[in-house]
Amino acid sequence: MSVKINGVKPMSICALKGITAGDELLKINGNDIMDVLDFDFYMTEQNLTLTLKCSDGKYKVIKTENTNCGLEFETYLMDKQRHCKNGCIFCFIDQLPKGLRPSLYFKDDDSRLSFLFGNYITLTNISDHEVERIIKMHISPVNISVHTMNPDLRVKMMKNKNAGKSLEIIKKFAEAGIQMNTQLVLCPGINDGDELRRSIEELSAFYPAVQSIAAVPVGLTKFREGLEKIDPYNKETASETIDIIEEYSQKFRKELGVGLCYPADEFFIKAERELPNDDYYDGYPQLDNGVGIIRSFYNEFTDELEYCNEKPLYNKVTLATGSDFYPYLAELCKMAEDKYNINIQVKKIINNFFGETITVSGLITGVDLYEQLKDVDLGEYLLLPNSMISDYTNHTENKNKFLDDMTVEELEERLNTKIILTKGDGGQLLRDILGVK
């Protein structure tokens, strides 16, 4: 095992020892190095012995106490990101239209990204060596896409013969004290109902290693030609799902002191039910899954509204959002209008690009924004959540672009207005509306 060195910082210990780009790092203190997890873990030791292979075939051993050795690598992971081997019936990437940039079609299932960036992994693409490494390094938390605890159903849903067997890794992690956040992407009539009950019961048996269980409704675009038929959730089926989760959540609160399992906000919206209060979410362990994100945002905005007495710099601004969040954002902005005496216009953007069943702000494209805002008086600037901007892969060419490859600058020019991206925090949004720091 080794990783290729892409560069060496001048005057660092490795530069002074003659290490250059193209050389390979083999071991740290006798431990094989194959990626960033190995490197970061072993570089924390007090006395370091680095074993390297130079491009001329000679080996070098460097001993140092300086953890900043100066080595640089081509990518943060030190090697290529790992591709998902599943064919999940609900996979969003399989529902993308043709002609988008290639990076959008890459399905990752990389255990390293779970720890480093919070990505969810299925455990079907993880080797025995990686499982043991996670346990050895005690990497926590690991975020796992479970979907169902029924092994046979998991194989069917994920179209991977190893999908059922890989569930055994959850037990192994739990026994080793590895903390896990789990998600269930629910498809009506497939893995909800009694199957949902089974999944909750079996995952909850691993508490406290399993810290949370998020139930998320399947996302269905209009581009599902040739894919398995899946019905969207409606008011009735969403209500049934909430009721099942609530039954277990109340039970867990009595027995464990936490709700443990939580429906995503979309379920409450589809069921036309009021969102739970702050205490329901037990510290919001699954915000990135859309579990409690509206309540959290609402609280952040109203807290800032109570204490911020800054004078607004603008008279009229416009905010654009998806249909799910629209009524909540409109309510918050009305509060701000009343306090600061400014005109805050909130526009609901219908997702014509992917289909109207896609209702979240993060999947709104530049073309939909342009088509639905081009004839609107936007005021002094347009505020958009930065979740609309696709820089997920961290490639320079993808930054500042919407999913359809339109750039923020292009949209600014076409709408003839200034665009400000807000980071998603409710308090920061209010300050951005007012134009204050």
Salt bridges, closest charged atoms under 4 A:
ASP32 OD1 - LYS27 NZ 2.49
ASP35 OD2 - ARG82 NH2 3.81
ASP35 OD2 - ARG112 NH1 3.43
ASP35 OD1 - ARG133 NH1 2.72
ASP38 OD1 - ARG133 NH1 3.00
ASP79 OD1 - ARG112 NH1 2.62
ASP94 OD1 - LYS107 NZ 2.86
ASP110 OD2 - ARG112 NH2 2.74
GLU130 OE2 - ARG82 NH1 1.88
GLU132 OE2 - LYS172 NZ 3.90
ASP194 OD1 - ARG197 NE 3.96
GLU202 OE2 - ARG198 NE 2.95
ASP231 OD1 - LYS229 NZ 2.50
ASP243 OD1 - ARG273 NH2 2.95
GLU247 OE1 - ARG197 NH1 2.93
GLU255 OE1 - LYS251 NZ 3.26
GLU272 OE1 - LYS235 NZ 3.37
ASP282 OD1 - ARG253 NH1 3.03
GLU304 OE1 - ARG431 NH1 2.96
ASP338 OD1 - LYS334 NZ 2.83
GLU371 OE1 - LYS374 NZ 3.03
ASP377 OD2 - LYS316 NZ 3.29
GLU397 OE2 - HIS395 ND1 3.72
ASP405 OD1 - ARG101 NH1 2.17
